[in-house]
């Protein structure tokens, strides 16, 4: 596996708030739409860093013609290697991990920054709230089938006029993208764990590493919203047995961690506390 790194001299980090890392795998139309939404709907300027897996569909040539920082591999190396490679080029204090099949909605970043500025330190992990076209019974997601499930039937104008009409509460248990963490905390826990390649269960594993580092502020923001077309890359890969890997590594299951530790999906009620004693014993003394 070989990864090449191409930092751009054209991006000015002085006026950028977040470093947004986006892995992509032959999803040219989606990565174009994702980046366009960041440029059009963000309140602040951001450093955009793309990892191009393969890129033989024209993605690599398109990225090379732009002013973004990027890394590239000649094969699909999966989420974990990809986000770590891209994050190594981060220049701002905060790293956002986003998927290429996402479309950010107006002021998504302002709401995240406002939350960050109210916190006493960088021991936090925040997620935006996704709006998705397929109902997965996920309490952290807003479901509606009004705006399309692919680019061809995407009703962008309707989404932009209606996305704030859906009721949602701030929720506990930030895990999956789009998420944001300080660059210092990202580096402290070592980014995403490559043993979970191509990526199944790498999100809760990253949250567990933050938990072990003392983070207790896991919050999903209801007013920071992102439309998610869902699984435009993961449906094409051979998946690792992530849940079994997580259990072997940490001594408890993914459902137990997200339910008993992160309280994922419950109404946010401040920093989390230690889980009940018998659950805590399962990972006591375990490190990453």
Secondary structure by P-SEA (a helix, b strand, c coil): cbbbbbbbccccccccccbbbbbbccaaaaaaaaaaaaacccccccbbbbbbcccccaaaaaaaacccccccccccccaaaaaaaaaccccccbbbbbccccccccaaaaaaaaaaaaccccccccccbbbbccccccccbbbbccccccccccaaaaaaacccccccccccccccccccccaaaaaaacccccccccccaaaaaaaaaaaaacccbbbbbccbbbbbccccccccccccaaaaaaaaaccccaaaaaacccccccccccccccccaaaaaacccccc
